[in-house]
């Protein structure tokens, strides 16, 4: 398991999101990047990858993708 017990929720979500994105598991990356947004801990790269995840997911959401690209 790549997760360490001393990681914060933010760090853990970012790692899970990046791993899911790299594995092309876009539903999971959307969930994890969205957690960062809800916690107000997302940075511009998180918003960019969230936008890409929305475009590449099984059911693409162009509107949500564009919202995150504009923030990025």
TAHU-V962093 format. One record per run of one state. SS is the DSSP state (H for helix, E for strand, - for the rest). FROM is the first residue (numbers start at 1). LEN is the number of residues. Records with the same first field share a line. If there is no record, write none. Layout:
BEGIN
SS=FROM-LEN ; FROM-LEN
END
This chain:
BEGIN
-=1-8 ; 23-3 ; 39-5 ; 57-5 ; 72-1
H=9-14 ; 26-13 ; 44-13 ; 62-10
END
